[in-house]
Amino acid sequence: MNGKMRGKTIVNVCITLFFAVSVLLPIISMFTRITPASVSGLIHSPQFSAALKNSLLTSLTSTVISMALALAAAWCIERTGVKCKSILKIIFILPMLIPSISHAFGLVTLFGSNGILTNLLRLKSGIYGFAGIVTGSVMYSFPVAFLMFDSILYYEDGLPYRAADVLGISKFNQFTAITLPYLKKTLISVFFAIFTLTITDYGVPLLIGAKTVTLSVLMYNKAVGMLDYGTGSAIGVVLLVPAVAAFLADMLNPDNGQNSFIAEQVQPKKSMGRDIISSVFCVILSICVFLPILAFCVIVLNTKYPINTTLTFAHIQNTLSRGAGRYLVNSLIYSLGTGLLGTAVAFICSYMTSRVKGRFSKGLHLLSLTSMAIPGMVLGLSYVIFFSKSGFYGTMAIIFLVNSIHFFASPYLMMYNTLSKVNENLESVGVCLGVSRIRIIFDVILPKVRHTMFEMFGYFFVNSMMTISAVSFLAPPAPKPVALMINQFEAQLLMESAAFVSLMILAVNLLLKGIVQLAEKRLSREKD
Amino acid sequence: MDLFVNKKLEVTDICKSFGSQEVLRGVSFDVFDGEFLSLLGPSGCGKTTLLRILIGLLDPDSGKIAKDGENITSARPDKRGMGIVFQNYALFENMTVLGNVEYALKKKKSTKSDARTRALEMLEVVGLSEHSNKMPKQLSGGQQQRVAIARTLALKPDIVLFDEPMSALDVDTRLSMRRELKRLQQQFGTTMIYVTHDQEEAFALSDRIMILDKGDISQLDTPENICAHPANDYVRTFVLDNLKAKVDSLARFTRSIANER
């Protein structure tokens, strides 16, 4: 075996071992906990059928609403003359920077039994249960759907529409003959993505679900509350079904309708009426996004809203004295560790799949995408089962690993696409000039893909700051991240503290996003 | 120096398959010292695969490659005394023009000042001295290709391989690059092996042309002999008829201009 082959084999073996330990073995060990008795017990339990029904109903409803709102918002941005489009885009994706549980908490703050708007508008509080889960899930999943729709509409070629106009084809026929076929594949992808996101989410139903128990909450109660790993694992398998279906739908649907070549962008024609309606819609959506954040600020900075509206920082001090600062540091360490580990592993894997040909590359590509199909809660439970007797359990490193795997697929794809576009002969040139592949990676490839590296790091960091799914199984015994404090404070009726924690997470994520943007801008300037 | 005297490269019975697809079927030929040999054929005929095997980026399934009598079939690409210039330049975009040329020299343990001197020399040879501090993307396609050539020649290879180096260039730049290549070959006496699918380019540049068809050599001869004695129908159709069509269209164009006047 020559040096080149030896190096490749060593990397392949390391990657295989990494995925075996971090994905395959934990999942397999979770499956081994499932017994016929636990499956039968689960199927026949009224709790399960109710949870399944609740999960399906809430997820389907929120998916449909989220998709409709996101498509409308993306259409307003890309197909109308509304003003301040870039600001609106930032506002629409702002909810991605706070945990799902914060969305639910925002709803409780606004519409709960003693909520700000409940009191102000003298509403009957009906936000708990089905309505709350659906509203929270919509708020949480809307940005994801919006980004997918916005991207597909932005990249739509305008030429077919111009040709259709010239041929005198009606707007309705243009919509059915051009727009719908173009959007069909994306609609399927978005549907599966949002359905999976909402059915596997645990933050929203935990906080606002009340008696409406969903599968994810039932799984948590069984596995963590009652240490019934058998039933928890069986529910985990049920939660895998939509995620695997989404994954398969995406794999069988690789072309998302995006053109590699756009003759001309679709230019919206002038229409004042349409623009006014669109602007009103966008403003209402923006208010909906800002309302919970505004509510958090109000209750944090008022002594006791609405009874005593004197400005105070006592709630902040109180929250910090209850350990929020320490938990924030834990979260920052988790995010930093996950960012570094995840970015490094995702880069190595995407390099091996995009620039080193062979059967292993194809298998690794599939394996890298598979992590997309494993919900965080399933991953968390499988880690408890697999690692609980090892020294690794209870350390911060296990959170780095579980988060890196949980959020692996998107950053991996980002780098895979970037590396696929980098000149394919750079390494060959290096080899012929007597420069090793590793040197070329460090001296030439990495400087070229720095931009994507920053984006990957940002993705891992932001998501690790917010996640509560896998970590809720592993922390404790691992040090708790700050996102888990939201539920804890809310349960203790320390609403101001829960609100402040949500704001802290939002602030850190905004700061990180700002730093990444600045770094990217600086890089672009250097490039020019 | 007389051509076709000293064998520089002896290629014997090279075979290569990718899965069930046979790309090269026992290709054998010699390349002479100082020769300009073109590998001509349509896409998929195996010419780029052959070039990659010659430099060591691909291993042949069987066969032997000897350079100056020494078997180099299993030698590392950088130990073969060959250089390669790719179609898409493959420049290091984060380095200046000078940085690109001196990069490998520095890694080869030359002293920094030696590397700098050699790199500047090569940039002068290809006429890019005044662009040495520019970034590659500030240069035109032709200039970028010259940087790639300077980077390859800086390591003083005995043989330089070109993988369709001009297919991304416009017609005018191609013509000037052809002249440039011939000048460089005469100046350094380097053996050059040039892959192209452009008949005109092959006939304009080469001492000999190897015409490949589905992994086999259809004919290997001087341009004059290929014109006079095409080995088979494939050579006649793919090479001569296409060339003739170009000549006819040029003749029609010349006549129309003459008539206008």
Interface residues (C-beta under 8 A of the other chain):
Chain A: N2 N423 E424 N425 L426 S428 V429 V431 C432 L433 G434 V435 R439 D443 V444 P447 K448
Chain B: R52 I55 G56 L57 S74 R76 P77 D78 M82 G83 I84 F86 N88 Y89 A90 F92 E93 N94 M95 Y103 A104 K107 K108 R151 T152 L155
